[in-house]
Amino acid sequence: MDNKLLTCPFCGAEAKILHFSGAYRVIDSNYKCDVPLAERWYKSEQEAIEAWNRRVPDIVYCKDCKYGKPNAFQCGLVLCQNEFFRRYRLFDFNDYCSFGERKKSEPE
């Protein structure tokens, strides 16, 4: 397995790995990058690197993301459900992140 971190596919900046309390995440060294970071942490360094290296500039908006619950508190925002630490944050329907994953399409 390759542990090499690729540069950010959005701005080209170098990436670095963060380790905190047994969890790992990769961040962009360019704090001015247009793509906001997700609060997504992984159980292993390899998982974090693989997720980072798979990112492509195919933006997933909060309204289309499988981690978002639209209008969860009847406030017109999307509730983002982080998998690792179960932190919940509210976003606008048109916000996006580089770790978003599209909802599976419903069978017709």
C-alpha positions as CSV (number, residue, x, y, z in Angstrom):
1,M,0.0,0.0,0.0
2,D,1.2,3.5,-0.9
3,N,1.5,5.9,2.0
4,K,2.3,8.9,-0.2
5,L,0.0,11.8,0.2
6,L,-1.1,13.4,-3.1
7,T,-1.4,17.2,-3.3
8,C,-4.9,18.8,-3.0
9,P,-6.8,18.2,-6.3
10,F,-8.5,21.5,-5.9
11,C,-5.6,23.9,-5.2
12,G,-2.4,21.8,-5.6
13,A,-1.1,22.4,-2.1
14,E,0.8,19.8,-0.1
15,A,-1.1,17.7,2.4
16,K,-0.2,16.7,5.9
17,I,-1.6,14.1,8.3
18,L,-3.0,14.9,11.7
19,H,-3.2,12.5,14.6
20,F,-5.3,13.1,17.6
21,S,-6.6,10.7,20.3
22,G,-6.1,7.6,18.0
23,A,-7.8,9.2,15.0
24,Y,-6.3,10.4,11.7
25,R,-7.2,13.0,9.1
26,V,-5.4,14.7,6.2
27,I,-5.5,18.4,5.8
28,D,-4.5,20.8,3.1
29,S,-1.6,23.1,3.9
30,N,-3.3,25.9,2.0
31,Y,-5.6,27.6,4.5
32,K,-7.1,29.6,1.6
33,C,-8.2,26.6,-0.4
34,D,-11.8,27.1,-1.7
35,V,-12.9,23.6,-0.6
36,P,-13.6,23.6,3.1
37,L,-12.4,20.7,5.2
38,A,-14.8,18.1,6.6
39,E,-14.7,17.0,10.2
40,R,-14.0,13.5,8.9
41,W,-11.6,11.4,11.0
42,Y,-10.4,7.8,10.3
43,K,-9.4,5.0,12.6
44,S,-6.1,4.4,10.8
45,E,-3.5,6.5,9.0
46,Q,-3.8,4.3,6.0
47,E,-7.6,4.9,5.8
48,A,-7.1,8.7,6.0
49,I,-4.5,8.7,3.3
50,E,-6.6,6.5,1.0
51,A,-9.6,8.7,1.4
52,W,-7.6,11.8,0.7
53,N,-5.9,10.4,-2.3
54,R,-9.3,9.3,-3.8
55,R,-10.7,12.9,-3.7
56,V,-11.5,14.4,-7.0
57,P,-13.0,17.8,-7.9
58,D,-16.5,16.3,-8.1
59,I,-18.2,18.4,-5.5
60,V,-20.9,16.9,-3.4
61,Y,-23.2,19.4,-2.0
62,C,-24.7,19.0,1.5
63,K,-28.2,18.5,0.0
64,D,-26.9,15.5,-2.0
65,C,-24.6,14.0,0.6
66,K,-25.4,10.7,2.4
67,Y,-24.2,12.2,5.7
68,G,-26.7,15.1,5.6
69,K,-30.2,15.2,7.0
70,P,-32.1,18.0,5.3
71,N,-34.2,20.3,7.5
72,A,-33.5,18.1,10.6
73,F,-34.6,20.7,13.1
74,Q,-37.1,22.4,10.7
75,C,-34.6,25.3,10.3
76,G,-34.0,25.0,6.6
77,L,-30.4,23.7,7.0
78,V,-28.7,20.4,6.5
79,L,-27.5,18.5,9.6
80,C,-24.1,16.9,8.8
81,Q,-23.7,13.6,10.7
82,N,-20.0,12.9,11.1
83,E,-19.2,9.1,11.3
84,F,-16.2,9.0,13.5
85,F,-16.8,11.3,16.5
86,R,-20.6,11.8,15.9
87,R,-20.3,15.6,15.9
88,Y,-23.2,17.3,14.3
89,R,-23.0,20.5,12.4
90,L,-25.5,22.5,10.4
91,F,-24.8,23.6,6.8
92,D,-26.6,25.4,4.0
93,F,-28.1,23.1,1.3
94,N,-25.5,24.5,-1.2
95,D,-22.4,24.0,1.1
96,Y,-20.0,21.3,0.1
97,C,-17.0,19.4,1.3
98,S,-14.3,17.3,-0.3
99,F,-15.2,14.2,1.7
100,G,-18.9,14.2,0.9
101,E,-20.4,11.1,-0.5
102,R,-23.4,11.1,-2.7
103,K,-26.6,9.4,-1.6
104,K,-27.4,6.2,-3.4
105,S,-30.2,6.7,-5.9
106,E,-33.5,5.3,-4.9
107,P,-34.8,2.3,-6.9
108,E,-37.6,3.2,-9.3
